Amino acid sequence: MNPIIARGRYLEELRVGDLYQHRPGRTVGEADNTLFSTLTMNPQSLHLDAKFSEGTEFGQRLVNSLFTLSTLVGLSVSDLTQATTVANLGFGEIGFPKPVFHGDTLYAETEVISVRESRSRPDAGVVVFEHRARNQHGEVVAVARRSALMMRAPQEDA
């Protein structure tokens, strides 16, 4: 029996221009938004107060944008970084071109923007990912550039 262990991609497996479409998607519920907002000490009325939010241009509560960002990156883990990343190095440009509402389903995709060897760690390299979240209508609701320190593939013993 030869076990198959699920993991992300090693540095050598990531190619500039590759586009990963992550599945399944994630439908966002009211409880998700309320719990995330309260756990992170964010009392913004746009996230928590239905009556207040009815009077805004959106007409309803918005999903916390940091929940959207966290979910976007989380949806990519099994395809890209599960057990193959050393660390997140940072996030660059982040944007939220459209709002997310309770009941929306988020679908994530990731493009590999750049890949290079690490200058200080011979066992790793730096990859820049561009993560994009789309709602169930195909509209882009979040975009984030992320730099990650990725492991090189283990060397086989000769």
Phi, psi and omega in degrees: 000133181244101184292145175249122182255124179293137179202169174281203182255140172280164182310315184293342182270352183263126182239136177303133179094345177297140179239117178261129174253112188273135177222150007280175172279183181223116176277130184266125179255168178301318181297322178303310184294315181295313181297313181299315181297318181285323177298327182264012176060038180251096183272022182306125181300330179298339180262332192243338189249102183299316182297312178302313185294331176301329182274002180267174179297342181272335178075002180197171180293147175260147172287136179307126185296332178286333171294316178301313179298313181298319179293319178303310180293319180300322180296339182271346190302310186296328180278330191242315194237358180300111177067014179233001177255144174273314183190154165286134178264333178163165176247137177263231182296131177231134179219153179231082186291339178220151179284159173245136182242161174305135180094348177288150175251128180263133173239137185247149171219152181225131174253137175277117184268316178207153179221130176211156175290149175288141177282337185246348183230106181293344181267010186208172176210169182253128179239137172254123177253145166247113179266138176228135175250136175240147175274183183295348178264001181084005180279136177288124181247347178201144175221136179213134172264134183225134173258133181226143173271114186252143178289148168280159177297141178298143178279133177287140177290130182274000000 
